[in-house]
Amino acid sequence: MKVVFIGAGPGAADLLTLRGAAAIAAADVVVWAASLVHPDVLGHARPDARIVDSAALTLEQTLDLYREAAEHDLVVARIHSGDPALWGALGEQLDACRELGLPTEVIPGVSSFTAAAAAVQRELTVPEVAQSVVLTRLEGGKTPMPERESVRAFAAHGATMAVFLSAARSGQLATELLAGGYAADTPVVVAYRVTWPEELIVRCTVGTLEAAVKEHKLWKHTLFLVGPALGEAGGTRSHLYHPGHFHGFRRADPAARAALRAGRD
């Protein structure tokens, strides 16, 4: 008996990890959210597996399935959208499994924020432009936010920001981003159902974010990438593969090393 929590990735079934696919194939019971996970992921399940849609279930009803697994020595694959570590209500399920004496395993998945960056072919950490990525959501939703973790407070850092679960309040989001310090012309990528067949990618700015969201009638399944790293210009070359950089597997070219240390490249 076991419960395996699996990150299904952002949508496309072929972005599920090999380990995640194998765990689904080995499960007696597959619990998935039809509202968040693409149905193609179920193609990895055994023909005789019990498939349960968790979209309409409460935590208590889901725990009944885990309790049944403990009583009948079953393996449960609990499929989460994206990565289970991000807004997956994972902790409370793990705690319940421990109380039931159920072994657990967590298999990571590709997050929608990395899928969105891949869709627009942009690096989120650009030397001398942005070297940090903040993952957050707009405060004031169904789940309380710590006061110190407001979008406005994070925006003050000027780093790249991935904002989840906030499309229904795009005006408030734009206001908070501007109040925190992002300029109105800061690039924004709006990603709706990234990697799904109906994927929509919209490029705009913080100043035009609200209008772009309302034009396309987006209110859920939407992620925002915000920050100067999303633009086309700026930044310097990474030192990682610079001929003047050395590490345990490569010697530095002396001339390139001198130029690098002098700040000429």
C-alpha positions as CSV (number, residue, x, y, z in Angstrom):
1,M,0.0,0.0,0.0
2,K,1.2,3.4,-0.9
3,V,0.1,6.9,-2.1
4,V,2.3,8.5,-4.8
5,F,1.8,12.2,-5.4
6,I,2.7,12.9,-9.0
7,G,3.3,16.2,-10.7
8,A,1.4,16.0,-14.1
9,G,3.2,19.0,-15.5
10,P,1.5,22.0,-17.2
11,G,-0.8,20.1,-19.5
12,A,0.9,18.2,-22.4
13,A,0.9,14.5,-21.5
14,D,4.5,14.1,-22.9
15,L,5.8,16.6,-20.3
16,L,5.0,14.1,-17.5
17,T,8.2,12.6,-16.2
18,L,9.1,9.0,-16.9
19,R,9.0,8.3,-13.2
20,G,5.5,9.8,-13.0
21,A,4.2,7.8,-15.9
22,A,5.6,4.6,-14.3
23,A,3.9,5.4,-11.0
24,I,0.5,5.9,-12.7
25,A,1.0,2.6,-14.6
26,A,1.6,0.8,-11.4
27,A,-1.4,2.2,-9.5
28,D,-4.6,0.4,-8.5
29,V,-6.4,3.7,-8.0
30,V,-5.7,6.9,-10.0
31,V,-7.0,10.1,-8.5
32,W,-6.9,13.1,-10.8
33,A,-8.5,16.6,-11.2
34,A,-10.3,16.8,-14.5
35,S,-10.5,20.5,-14.2
36,L,-6.7,20.9,-14.0
37,V,-5.0,17.9,-15.6
38,H,-5.1,17.0,-19.3
39,P,-7.0,13.7,-19.8
40,D,-4.2,12.3,-22.0
41,V,-2.2,11.7,-18.8
42,L,-4.7,8.9,-18.0
43,G,-3.3,7.0,-21.0
44,H,-0.6,5.7,-18.7
45,A,-3.1,4.0,-16.3
46,R,-3.8,0.3,-16.3
47,P,-7.0,-0.8,-18.0
48,D,-8.3,-2.2,-14.7
49,A,-7.3,0.8,-12.6
50,R,-10.0,2.6,-10.8
51,I,-10.1,6.2,-12.1
52,V,-11.5,8.9,-9.7
53,D,-12.0,12.5,-10.6
54,S,-11.2,14.6,-7.6
55,A,-12.5,17.9,-9.0
56,A,-15.7,17.6,-7.0
57,L,-14.2,15.9,-3.9
58,T,-13.4,17.6,-0.6
59,L,-10.2,16.7,1.3
60,E,-12.2,14.4,3.6
61,Q,-13.7,12.5,0.6
62,T,-10.2,12.1,-0.9
63,L,-8.9,10.8,2.5
64,D,-11.6,8.2,2.4
65,L,-9.9,6.8,-0.7
66,Y,-6.5,6.8,1.1
67,R,-8.2,5.0,4.0
68,E,-9.5,2.4,1.7
69,A,-6.0,2.0,0.2
70,A,-4.6,1.3,3.7
71,E,-7.4,-1.3,4.4
72,H,-7.0,-3.2,1.1
73,D,-3.3,-2.8,0.4
74,L,-3.8,-0.7,-2.7
75,V,-1.4,1.7,-4.5
76,V,-2.9,5.1,-5.2
77,A,-1.5,7.6,-7.8
78,R,-2.6,11.1,-6.8
79,I,-2.0,13.3,-9.9
80,H,-1.5,17.0,-9.3
81,S,-1.3,19.7,-12.0
82,G,2.1,21.2,-12.5
83,D,4.4,20.4,-9.5
84,P,2.8,19.2,-6.2
85,A,5.0,21.5,-4.2
86,L,3.2,24.6,-5.6
87,W,-0.3,25.3,-4.5
88,G,-1.1,21.6,-4.4
89,A,-2.6,21.2,-0.9
90,L,0.1,18.6,-0.5
91,G,1.1,19.0,3.1
92,E,-2.3,18.2,4.6
93,Q,-2.5,15.0,2.5
94,L,0.9,13.9,3.6
95,D,0.0,14.5,7.2
96,A,-3.2,12.4,6.8
97,C,-1.3,9.6,5.1
98,R,1.2,9.4,8.0
99,E,-1.7,9.2,10.5
100,L,-3.1,6.3,8.4
101,G,0.2,4.6,8.3
102,L,0.4,4.9,4.6
103,P,3.8,5.2,2.9
104,T,4.1,8.1,0.5
105,E,6.2,9.3,-2.4
106,V,6.3,12.6,-4.1
107,I,7.3,12.8,-7.8
108,P,8.0,16.4,-9.1
109,G,6.5,17.8,-12.2
110,V,7.2,20.6,-14.7
111,S,5.7,23.8,-13.4
112,S,3.6,26.0,-15.7
113,F,6.0,28.9,-15.1
114,T,8.9,27.1,-16.7
115,A,6.6,25.9,-19.5
116,A,5.6,29.5,-20.1
117,A,9.2,30.6,-20.2
118,A,9.9,27.8,-22.7
119,A,6.9,28.8,-24.8
120,V,8.3,32.3,-25.3
121,Q,11.9,31.1,-25.4
122,R,13.2,33.4,-22.7
123,E,15.6,32.8,-19.8
124,L,14.1,34.1,-16.5
125,T,17.5,34.8,-15.0
126,V,19.6,37.1,-17.2
127,P,23.0,38.4,-15.9
128,E,22.8,42.0,-14.7
129,V,19.0,42.1,-15.4
130,A,17.4,39.6,-13.1
131,Q,18.9,36.8,-11.1
132,S,16.0,35.8,-9.0
133,V,12.5,34.4,-9.7
134,V,9.6,35.0,-7.3
135,L,6.7,32.6,-7.4
136,T,3.5,34.0,-5.8
137,R,-0.1,34.9,-6.2
138,L,-2.3,38.0,-5.6
139,E,-3.4,38.4,-2.0
140,G,-7.1,38.5,-1.2
141,G,-8.1,35.2,-2.7
142,K,-9.7,32.2,-1.0
143,T,-6.5,31.2,0.8
144,P,-5.0,33.7,3.2
145,M,-1.6,35.2,2.4
146,P,1.1,36.2,4.9
147,E,1.0,40.0,5.1
148,R,4.7,40.3,4.3
149,E,4.2,38.3,1.0
150,S,2.2,40.8,-1.0
151,V,2.7,41.3,-4.7
152,R,3.5,44.9,-4.0
153,A,6.3,43.9,-1.6
154,F,7.8,41.4,-4.0
155,A,7.6,43.9,-6.9
156,A,9.9,46.2,-5.1
157,H,12.8,43.8,-5.8
158,G,12.4,44.2,-9.6
159,A,13.1,40.5,-10.1
160,T,11.3,38.2,-12.5
161,M,7.9,37.3,-11.0
162,A,5.6,34.4,-11.8
163,V,2.1,35.2,-10.6
164,F,-0.4,32.3,-10.3
165,L,-4.1,32.3,-9.6
166,S,-4.7,36.0,-10.2
167,A,-6.3,36.4,-13.7
168,A,-9.8,37.1,-12.3
169,R,-8.4,40.3,-10.7
170,S,-6.1,41.5,-13.4
171,G,-6.8,45.2,-12.5
172,Q,-5.8,44.7,-8.9
173,L,-2.7,42.8,-10.0
174,A,-1.6,45.6,-12.4
175,T,-2.1,48.2,-9.6
176,E,0.0,46.2,-7.2
177,L,2.8,45.6,-9.6
178,L,3.0,49.3,-10.5
179,A,2.7,50.4,-6.8
180,G,5.6,48.0,-6.0
181,G,8.0,49.6,-8.4
182,Y,7.7,47.9,-11.8
183,A,7.6,50.5,-14.6
184,A,4.5,50.6,-16.8
185,D,6.5,49.4,-19.8
186,T,7.9,46.3,-17.9
187,P,7.3,43.2,-20.2
188,V,4.6,40.7,-19.2
189,V,3.9,37.3,-20.7
190,V,0.3,36.1,-20.1
191,A,0.1,32.3,-20.6
192,Y,-3.3,30.6,-20.7
193,R,-3.3,26.8,-20.5
194,V,0.3,26.6,-21.6
195,T,1.2,23.4,-23.5
196,W,-2.5,22.5,-23.9
197,P,-4.0,22.3,-27.4
198,E,-5.8,25.6,-26.7
199,E,-2.7,27.4,-25.4
200,L,-2.7,31.2,-25.7
201,I,0.3,33.3,-25.2
202,V,-0.1,37.1,-25.0
203,R,2.7,39.6,-24.7
204,C,1.9,42.9,-23.1
205,T,3.3,45.2,-20.4
206,V,2.4,45.9,-16.8
207,G,0.5,49.0,-18.0
208,T,-1.5,47.1,-20.6
209,L,-1.9,43.9,-18.6
210,E,-5.5,44.5,-17.5
211,A,-6.7,45.4,-21.0
212,A,-5.0,42.3,-22.5
213,V,-6.6,39.9,-20.0
214,K,-10.0,41.4,-20.5
215,E,-9.7,41.4,-24.3
216,H,-9.1,37.7,-24.3
217,K,-11.6,37.0,-21.5
218,L,-9.1,35.2,-19.3
219,W,-10.0,34.5,-15.7
220,K,-8.5,31.1,-14.8
221,H,-5.8,28.7,-16.0
222,T,-3.7,31.8,-16.6
223,L,-0.2,32.6,-15.4
224,F,1.7,35.8,-15.6
225,L,5.5,36.2,-16.1
226,V,6.6,39.7,-15.2
227,G,10.0,41.5,-15.3
228,P,12.7,43.0,-17.4
229,A,14.2,39.6,-18.2
230,L,11.1,39.0,-20.5
231,G,12.3,41.8,-22.8
232,E,14.5,41.3,-25.8
233,A,17.3,43.7,-24.9
234,G,19.9,44.0,-22.1
235,G,21.9,41.7,-20.0
236,T,25.4,40.4,-20.3
237,R,27.0,37.1,-21.2
238,S,26.9,34.4,-18.6
239,H,30.3,33.5,-17.2
240,L,29.4,29.8,-17.1
241,Y,30.8,29.0,-20.5
242,H,33.1,31.9,-20.8
243,P,36.7,30.8,-21.9
244,G,38.0,32.9,-18.9
245,H,35.9,30.9,-16.4
246,F,37.4,27.8,-14.8
247,H,36.1,24.9,-12.8
248,G,36.9,21.4,-11.9
249,F,36.5,20.2,-15.4
250,R,37.9,23.0,-17.5
251,R,41.0,25.3,-17.3
252,A,40.6,29.0,-18.1
253,D,42.2,30.6,-21.1
254,P,44.8,33.1,-19.5
255,A,44.0,36.0,-21.9
256,A,40.2,35.5,-21.6
257,R,40.6,35.2,-17.8
258,A,42.5,38.5,-17.6
259,A,39.9,40.2,-19.8
260,L,37.0,38.8,-17.7
261,R,38.6,40.0,-14.4
262,A,39.2,43.4,-16.0
263,G,35.5,43.6,-16.8
264,R,36.1,43.8,-20.6
265,D,33.8,40.9,-21.5
